[in-house]
Amino acid sequence: MARLVVIAAGGTGGHMFPAQALAEELLARGWQVKLSTDARGARYASGFPDAVAREVVKSATTARGGLLGKALVVPRILAGAWAARRSFKRNRPDIVIGFGGYPAVPAMLAAWALRLPRMIHEQNGVLGRVNTVFAPRVSAVACGTWPTSLPKGVAGVNIGNPVRAAIKAKAGAAYIPPGDYPMSLLMLGGSQGARILSQIVPTALASLPEDLRSRIRIAHQARPEDEEAVVAAYAAAGIKAEVKPFFSDIPTRMSEAQLVISRAGASSLADLSVIGRPAILVPFAAATGDHQSANAAPFVAAGAAIVLAETALTADTLMQHIRDILADEGRAKAMAAAALALGQPEAATQLADLVESTATQEQP
């Protein structure tokens, strides 16, 4: 009978994309795969293969809701954990792996209570709240960003962030440097905090020298409530733009881009490094433990990216960096090569290897 892995994840694409990559790899190895998440996390699961079973359990976060919502967090999580425990007793998993986010809590609690083999994968350079709780209570901590700040006494394994098959298919795609022809830019805001970029990026591009501005086309990810204003800003500047809340073809768009402007989410950076593209990164200032700055640090050190803190982000500063990169073919090529050198395209394979070895270990 095929072995069963339960992948506990949810909340954002940053948790779900590497979880999806692991699911794809384990399915290819003959495992049964089940995704455990909550109703919010399930909305990010559309990219998972059809063979992945979905189990939606109750969870909650202290980051949202009023006093009543916060008071109900613990009861909801415990209800979800009890449901996950019943499910695990009916169909016992060989291992449970958590990818962080509050939707992962019920399954990880149930696995701990039943002493099932369990591990976590942390995508960022600083552990999230949920993974901080479970890191001392699992047999293995796989790290997507290296080095990762870990609790005292907890050892991590440098795995990298798994990328989806669609990204891996574009690994090392030939980079066409900037030149005297139409150029593609990609602007990724992530699932949170894109508003400041939607306000500043169109203004920055509009103030580029006309000969450069006229050769730019941009795919810009914007919140639905900002979409109309962003479209209008680009139209007023005469810039060709596609503006959407979500692009389903990011691998293709990234591989065709001369420059990427992005938050510094771990999954976005993994995609950037596997494909190999120069970037301007704006870490999300409200990220827990400033983990996006930690994620970006290796890219800065390698010369693969420019990092602008939100406090230093102005349209003029951003325009200057965009202009300087697009006007310097040699620099853009060097940045792309530096990003590619950071890539770990086999991270999903290595993570699956760790899952299989951990599944055989005795649990405390």
C-alpha positions in Angstrom: 0.0 0.0 0.0 1.3 3.5 -0.9 2.7 5.5 2.0 0.6 8.6 3.1 2.0 12.0 3.8 -0.1 14.8 5.2 1.1 18.3 4.2 -0.1 21.0 6.6 0.0 24.4 5.1 -2.0 27.5 4.2 -2.6 31.2 4.6 -0.5 32.5 1.6 1.1 31.4 -1.6 4.4 31.6 0.3 3.4 28.6 2.3 1.5 26.8 -0.5 3.9 27.0 -3.4 6.7 25.0 -1.8 4.0 22.6 -0.3 2.7 22.1 -3.9 6.2 21.4 -5.1 6.7 18.7 -2.5 3.3 17.2 -3.3 4.3 16.9 -7.0 7.6 15.2 -6.1 6.1 12.7 -3.6 3.3 11.8 -6.0 5.9 11.0 -8.6 7.5 8.7 -6.0 4.3 6.8 -5.5 3.1 8.4 -2.2 -0.4 9.3 -1.4 -0.6 13.0 -0.6 -3.2 14.8 1.5 -3.3 18.6 2.1 -4.6 19.7 5.5 -5.5 23.4 5.5 -8.4 25.7 6.6 -11.0 27.4 4.4 -8.7 30.3 3.7 -5.8 28.1 2.8 -7.9 26.0 0.5 -8.3 29.1 -1.8 -4.6 28.9 -2.5 -4.7 25.2 -3.4 -5.9 25.4 -7.0 -2.5 24.6 -8.4 -2.1 21.3 -6.5 -2.4 18.2 -8.6 -5.8 16.6 -8.7 -4.4 13.5 -7.1 -3.8 15.4 -3.8 -6.7 14.9 -1.4 -7.9 18.0 0.5 -8.9 18.0 4.1 -10.3 21.3 5.4 -10.1 21.8 9.2 -10.9 24.7 11.4 -8.1 27.1 12.3 -7.7 30.7 13.2 -5.2 33.5 13.6 -4.7 36.2 16.3 -3.7 38.6 13.5 -7.3 39.3 12.5 -10.7 40.0 14.0 -11.9 41.9 17.0 -11.9 40.8 20.6 -14.5 38.1 20.0 -12.5 36.8 17.0 -9.4 36.6 19.1 -11.2 34.9 22.0 -12.4 32.2 19.6 -8.9 31.4 18.2 -8.0 28.7 20.7 -11.4 26.9 20.6 -11.3 26.9 16.8 -7.8 25.6 16.6 -8.5 22.9 19.2 -11.7 21.9 17.3 -9.6 21.6 14.1 -6.9 19.6 15.9 -9.5 17.2 17.3 -10.9 16.7 13.8 -7.4 16.1 12.4 -6.7 13.6 15.2 -9.9 11.6 14.3 -8.9 11.7 10.6 -5.3 10.5 11.4 -6.7 7.6 13.6 -8.9 6.4 10.7 -6.1 6.7 8.1 -2.7 6.9 9.9 -0.2 9.1 8.0 3.4 7.9 7.7 4.5 11.4 8.2 3.1 14.9 8.7 5.0 17.9 7.4 4.1 21.5 8.3 4.9 24.5 6.1 3.8 27.2 8.5 0.8 29.4 8.7 -2.1 29.0 11.2 -3.9 26.6 8.9 -1.0 24.1 9.6 -1.6 24.2 13.4 -4.4 21.6 13.7 -2.6 18.9 11.8 0.7 19.5 13.5 -1.0 19.4 16.9 -2.7 16.1 16.1 0.5 14.6 14.8 2.3 15.6 18.0 -0.5 14.2 20.2 -0.4 10.9 18.3 3.4 10.8 18.2 3.4 10.5 14.4 6.6 11.2 12.4 6.6 14.9 11.8 8.8 17.7 10.5 8.6 21.3 9.3 9.8 23.3 6.4 10.5 27.0 7.0 10.7 29.1 3.9 12.1 32.3 5.4 15.3 33.4 7.1 13.4 33.9 10.3 11.0 31.3 11.7 7.3 32.2 11.5 5.2 32.0 14.7 3.8 28.6 14.0 7.1 27.0 13.0 8.7 28.5 16.1 6.2 26.6 18.3 6.8 23.3 16.5 10.5 23.5 15.8 11.5 21.9 19.1 8.8 19.2 18.7 9.7 17.7 15.3 12.4 15.4 14.1 13.7 17.6 11.3 13.6 21.3 10.4 14.2 21.9 6.7 15.3 25.5 5.9 14.4 27.3 2.7 16.7 30.3 3.3 20.2 29.8 4.6 21.2 30.7 7.2 17.9 30.6 9.1 17.6 32.0 12.6 16.5 29.0 14.8 15.6 28.6 18.4 18.5 27.5 20.7 19.0 23.7 20.5 17.3 23.3 17.2 19.4 22.3 14.2 18.3 23.0 10.6 19.0 21.3 7.3 19.8 23.6 4.3 17.3 22.3 1.7 16.2 25.5 -0.1 12.7 26.4 -1.1 11.1 23.8 -3.5 9.7 25.3 -6.7 6.7 24.1 -8.6 7.2 22.0 -11.7 6.3 24.9 -13.9 9.1 27.0 -12.5 11.6 24.1 -12.6 10.8 23.7 -16.3 12.1 27.3 -16.8 15.3 26.7 -14.7 18.2 28.6 -16.2 16.2 29.9 -19.1 18.4 32.0 -21.4 18.4 35.7 -20.2 17.9 38.4 -22.9 19.6 41.5 -21.4 18.2 45.0 -21.8 18.7 46.6 -25.2 17.2 48.8 -27.9 14.0 46.8 -28.2 10.7 46.3 -26.2 11.6 45.1 -22.7 9.4 43.2 -20.2 9.2 44.1 -16.5 7.4 42.0 -13.9 6.0 43.5 -10.7 5.1 41.0 -7.9 3.5 42.3 -4.8 2.7 39.0 -3.1 -0.6 38.2 -1.5 -0.1 41.0 1.1 1.3 44.5 1.2 1.2 45.3 -2.5 -0.4 48.7 -2.2 2.7 50.8 -1.7 4.2 49.2 -4.8 1.0 49.9 -6.8 1.3 53.6 -5.8 5.0 54.0 -6.5 6.0 51.7 -9.4 3.7 53.4 -12.0 5.0 56.8 -11.0 8.6 55.6 -11.1 8.2 54.2 -14.6 6.4 57.3 -15.8 9.4 59.4 -14.9 11.9 57.3 -16.9 13.5 59.0 -19.9 11.1 58.9 -22.8 13.3 56.7 -25.0 13.4 54.1 -22.3 9.9 54.4 -21.1 8.5 53.9 -24.6 10.2 50.5 -24.8 8.8 49.1 -21.6 5.8 46.8 -21.0 5.0 45.6 -17.6 2.9 42.9 -15.9 1.9 44.3 -12.6 0.3 42.3 -9.8 -2.1 44.6 -7.8 -4.8 44.2 -5.2 -8.3 44.1 -6.7 -9.2 47.4 -5.0 -6.1 49.1 -6.6 -6.4 47.6 -10.1 -8.4 50.4 -11.7 -6.1 53.2 -10.4 -2.9 51.3 -11.5 -4.4 50.7 -15.0 -5.2 54.5 -15.2 -1.7 55.5 -14.1 0.0 53.4 -16.7 -2.4 54.6 -19.4 -1.7 58.2 -18.5 2.1 57.5 -18.9 1.7 55.7 -22.2 3.1 52.5 -20.8 1.9 49.2 -22.0 0.7 47.3 -18.9 -1.2 44.2 -17.9 -2.6 44.6 -14.4 -4.1 41.7 -12.5 -4.5 40.6 -8.9 -2.9 37.2 -9.8 -1.0 35.9 -12.8 -1.3 32.2 -13.4 1.7 32.2 -15.8 4.4 33.6 -13.6 7.0 31.1 -14.8 6.7 32.3 -18.4 6.5 36.0 -17.5 9.5 35.8 -15.2 11.6 33.9 -17.8 10.8 36.6 -20.4 11.5 39.6 -18.0 14.5 41.8 -18.3 13.9 43.0 -14.7 11.7 41.9 -11.8 10.4 44.3 -9.1 9.1 42.3 -6.1 8.6 41.8 -2.4 11.1 39.5 -0.9 8.9 36.6 -0.1 10.8 33.3 0.0 8.8 31.6 -2.8 9.3 34.6 -5.1 13.0 34.6 -4.4 13.2 30.9 -5.0 11.6 31.4 -8.4 13.9 34.3 -9.2 17.0 32.2 -8.4 16.0 29.1 -10.2 15.1 31.0 -13.4 17.9 33.6 -12.8 16.7 37.2 -13.2 17.9 40.6 -11.9 15.6 42.1 -9.3 14.8 45.2 -7.2 13.4 43.9 -3.9 11.2 45.8 -1.5 10.9 43.8 1.7 7.4 43.9 3.3 8.0 46.1 6.4 5.3 44.4 8.5 6.6 40.9 7.9 7.0 38.9 11.1 10.6 39.4 12.5 11.4 41.4 9.3 12.0 38.0 7.7 11.8 39.4 4.2 14.9 41.5 4.8 16.6 38.3 5.9 15.4 36.5 2.8 16.8 39.3 0.6 20.2 39.4 2.3 21.9 36.6 0.2 20.7 38.2 -3.0 22.3 41.5 -2.0 25.5 39.9 -0.9 25.7 38.0 -4.3 25.0 41.1 -6.3 21.8 39.6 -7.7 19.4 42.3 -6.5 19.0 45.8 -5.2 17.1 46.1 -2.0 15.1 49.2 -1.0 13.5 49.4 2.4 10.0 50.7 2.5 11.2 53.7 4.5 13.6 54.6 1.7 11.2 53.8 -1.2 10.4 56.8 -3.4 9.4 57.0 -7.0 12.5 58.9 -7.8 14.9 56.4 -6.1 13.1 53.5 -7.7 13.2 55.1 -11.1 17.0 55.7 -10.8 17.6 52.0 -10.0 15.4 50.8 -12.9 17.1 53.2 -15.3 20.6 52.2 -14.2 19.9 48.5 -14.6 18.1 48.7 -17.9 20.7 51.0 -19.3 23.6 48.7 -18.5 23.5 45.4 -20.3 26.6 44.0 -18.6 25.3 44.8 -15.1 21.9 43.2 -15.9 23.6 40.1 -17.2 25.8 39.8 -14.1 22.9 40.2 -11.8 21.0 37.5 -13.6 24.0 35.1 -13.4 24.4 35.9 -9.7 20.7 35.1 -9.1 21.0 31.9 -11.0 24.0 30.8 -8.9 21.8 31.1 -5.8 19.2 28.7 -7.2 18.4 25.3 -5.7 16.3 23.7 -8.4 16.6 20.3 -6.7 15.2 21.5 -3.4 11.9 19.5 -3.8 13.9 16.3 -4.4 16.1 16.9 -1.4 13.1 17.8 0.8 11.3 14.6 -0.4 14.5 12.6 0.5 14.3 14.1 4.0 10.6 13.3 4.3 11.3 9.7 3.5 14.1 9.3 5.9 12.2 11.1 8.7 9.2 8.9 8.2 11.2 5.9 9.4 12.4 7.5 12.6 11.2 6.8 16.2 9.2 9.8 17.6 9.5 11.2 21.1 
